Amino acid sequence: MIIQQSVREFFCGPLRVQLACESQRLRERLSVTLGMYDVRWGAPHRAIELQVHETDERAPMVNSSYLRCSRMTVRRIPGGLLATSSSGASATLVQSTDLDRWQLQVPSTLVDLEELEDFLVLVLTTGWRGLDWIPLHAGALTKAGRCIVVCAPSGGGKSTLTAALMRAGWLTLGDDKLLLRMVDGLPRIAAVLHSLNLHPRTRDWFPEVGDLWSLPAYSAWTEKRKVSIRAIWPESTARESVPTHVVLLQRRSDLGSASARPLDPDEIFHTLLRQTVVPTDRIEAARSLRAVAQLADRVQGVQFSIGENAFRDAACLTALERSLT
């Protein structure tokens, strides 16, 4: 049962997450991450109960039958999932028709609380998938009836290109996390957070972002800072759209400006697939692959190659915008 005095409520897209945690350090860390989801969706919301406990015990790693990540393995159990991490933390899910109930056990010896991010991602993606929303690790922008899904590996420049396009009049759904679902035969993407993960050197091209070095780093793995889009570019966000193009972003040190070329259908599919976590579970894998294939069949593709300092010239976006026909 949820302990009422320790409950905090968060809305993460179509999910309503109730966090119950007696440990202040764990509650604060989890609340920061859940609080980033600032795009409020209308009702109805699927209920998620997340109860977090500190423990003196370490859970052994389980074999993976559902999903394997760098620090976590997940397997199906009757009525839900069991996840374990290399630190000895574990999470158990019990599902019902209208509720996901999670129990997260965290060793009191755990120092690197960033590992909790893996569990939160699992909690949220499981809830989203249960509503037929497939997470995409991509950016998206829309303008004049066009909607592009921007794909690149982590650190590949999605956020910088997003910033550049917003300055050129585009609206963004976000630079990293999107939800995808088929609605009336059309792929729709929706925003869950309106923030950008910007490297402090972004100021060299876009002075309005300010001194990002003064902000805390987003994680120990990157020098990027998380900033609110509305705080820098008001009226530059969108909530949902129907994609028309996929843009594969490539940064090249040998280019002075930028160039664009079309992608063939296989390239579009594989570009999107790289931006999607596909569980090893056959049922969930099939759902993810089907959604990605349906999106790939309905969009055009462009590879946009850009030099390291090309954003100093606003005309660098001309090649991209001309290719979006």
N, C-alpha and C positions, 0 to 999 in steps of 0.2 A: 504494500500500500504506500502511496506517495505520502511523505512526511510534509504536511501542509506548511509549516513555518519555514521550510527551506526551499520551497518551490519558486522557480522563476519561469516565465513563459516567453517563448520566442516564436516568431512566424518566419518560416524558411520556405518561401514559395507556397506550394499547396499544403504545407505541413504546419501543424501547431505543436511545438515541442515544449513539454513540461520537464524542466530540469530540477531534480531533487538531489542535493548534495550537502552533507554536513561539514565537509572539509572546505575551509575558506580558500585555500590555495588552489584546490581543484575546481571549485565553483567559479572563482574569478577567471581562471584560464579558459574553462569551457564557455563561460559567458561571453568572453571577448570574441571567440570564434563564432558562436551562434548569433551574436549581435551584429555581425557584419552583413547579415542577410537583411538588407534594408528596403527591398522592394516588396511592399505589402500587397498580397493577393487578396481578392475577395473570397468570401465563403462559397462553398464549404471547404474545410481543411481536415486533412487526415490527422488524427491524434497520435502523438508519439509520447510515451512516458519513458524518461531516461533517469534511472536511479543510479547514483554513483557512490561507491563505498571505498574507503581505504581499508587495506588488509595487511596483515603481517605475512601472508602466504603468497607464493608465486605459483601461477598456473603453468603446467607444462604445455608446450606447443602441440597443437593437434595437427593431424594430417589434413591436407586441403582437398575438399571435394567441390567447393563453391568458388573460392577466390584465393589467390596468393599474391601478396604484395611484398615489398622489400623487407618489412618488419612485422608482417602480420599474415596469419593463415586463417581461413574461414571454411567451415564445413556445415553442411545441412545436418540438423538434428530433428527429431519428431516435433513438428509444430513451429520450427523456427531455424535459427542459426546459432553457431558457437564460434567465436573469434578469439584467438590468442595471439600475443605478441612476444617478441624476443625478450622483453623486459619482465615478463611474468604477469602482465595485465591480461584480463579476459573480459569478454562481453557475451551475454546470452540474450537472444531474442525469442520471445514468445509472441506469435502473431494470432490475431483474430480478425474477423471481418472488418471491423472499424477501428482497430487499435493495434499499434506496435508497442510492446512493453520490453524495454531493454534494462538489463542489470549489468553495470560495468564495475568490475573489481580492479582496483589500482593498488599495487604494492606501495606501502608507505615509504619504501626506499627509493622509489622512482624520482629521479632528479630532473631528467629531460622531459618536461611536460609536453614538448612538441609531439611526442609519440601519441598523445591523446588525439591529435588531429586525425590520425588514421581511423580511430574508432568513430569519431564524429562524422567523417566522410562516409563510413560504412552505414551508420545510422541514417543519415540523410539520403544517401543514394538508394538504400533499400526501401525507404518510404516513397521516394520519387518513382522508383521502378514499379512499386506496387500500384501506382496510379497511372502507369504506362508512360511516364516521362523518362526519357533517356538522357543522362547527363552528358554534355559535351564540354571538353576542356578547350574551348575556342572563344574567339571574340566575335562580335557581330555589330554591324552598323547598317543604317537604312537612310535612303534619300531618294526622293522623286520616283517612288515606285520600285526602286531596287533595294535589295537587302543582301549584303555579303556576309558570309561566314569566314572569318579570318583564322587560318590554321598555321601553326608553327610549333616546334618543340618549345619546352620551357626555356625562357631566356632568348627566344628567337625573334623578339621584336613586336609581338602582337600589341602590347600596350603603347609602344611609341607610335606605331602606325595608327592605332585607334585615336590617339591624341592629335596626330596630324590631320586625320580625316574630320574630326570634330571641328577643328579650326577652319576646315573648308566647307562647313555647313552640314555635315552628316550628324545623325543622331545615333547614339550607341546603346546597345543592350548590355554591354559589359565587355571586358577584355579577356575573361578567363573561364567563367562558369555560365553555361546556358543549359536550358532544358529543351528537349526535342520531343514532339509527339505528332502523330498524324491526326488531323481533324478534318472530317468531311473530304477525305481523299487528298488533302494538301498537308505538307510538312509545315508545322508551326514551331518557331523557337520563342522562348520566353525568358525574361531576365529574372534573376534571383538576387543580384546585388549590383549596385551602381557605384563601384569603386574601381580604381586603377592601381596596378602594381608597377610603380615607376622607379627606375633607377635615378639616383640624384643627378646624374649627368644629363638627364632629359632637359634640365634648365638651360643647357647650352643651345638648344634649339627652340624651346618654348619657355621664355622667361617668366611667364605668368604662373608657372607651377611653384615658384618660390624656392626657398632653401630647403630642399628635401633632406639634406644631411642632418638637419636638426630634429627630424622625426625618427622614431625607433625603427629598426629594420623589421621587416615582416616576419622573418624567421632567421635561424642561424645558418640556413643554407643559401641565403641570398642577401645582396645589398639593397634590394628593392624596398620601397616604402609604399604602404597602402594609403591612398588618398581618396577623398570623396570627389566624385565627378562634379557634383553640383557646386562644391566649394570653389572650383576653378572655372568650369564652363557651365554656368546655369542654363537651363532650358536646352540641354544637349543630350538628354536621355530618352529612350523609348522602352516600352514594356514588352511588346511582342511584335512579331512580323512573320511574313512568309518568305523564306529564302529564295533568291533568284540566282545567286552566284556563290561559288566557293573560291576563296583566294588563298593559294599556297604561298606563304611569305618566305623569301630566301634572302638573307643578308650576305652580301659579298664585299670583301675588302678590296677587290680589284675593280669595282665599279665606282665611277664618279657620281653618277646620278641613278637612274632606274630604268628598267625595261619590263615588258610584259609579254607573255606568250600564252596561247590557249592550252588547257589541259584536256587530254582525252578521257573518255568515260572511266576507264580503269584507274587512271591517275586520280580522278575525283573521288572514287570510292575508297581507294587506299589512303588518300589524304584525310578523309573524314574518319576512317577506321583508326588511324593513329591518334586521333583526338578523343577516342572513346575507350573507356575501360570495359573490356568484355569479360565477364565472369567465366570460369571454366565450367560452371554448371550449365548443362546442355539446354535447359529450358530458358534460362536467363540469357545465355549466349545467343540463342536463336532470336529472341525478342530484340536484342541490341543490334544484331547483324541485319535483321529485317528493317528496322527503323533507319539505319544508316544507308542501306541499299535503296530504300524508298526516297530518301532525301537526295542521294546521288543521282537517281534517275530523273529528278525534276529540276536540276540546276545546271548552269554552265560553270566552267572552271577556268581559272586564270592563275598562272604562276607569276608572281610579282617579285622581281629581283631588285634589290636596292642597296646602294653603297652605304658605308658606315656613317658618313656625314652628309648624305644627300638631303636630309631634312632641313639643312640650312637654306635650301632653295625651295620655296613653296611649289614651284613648277614640277618638282619631282613626282607629284601625284598625277600629273597629266597622263602619263602612259597607262596608269591603272584605270583612271576614270574613262578614258577613251575605249578601253577594252571591255567595259561593262555594258555591252549592247544587248 
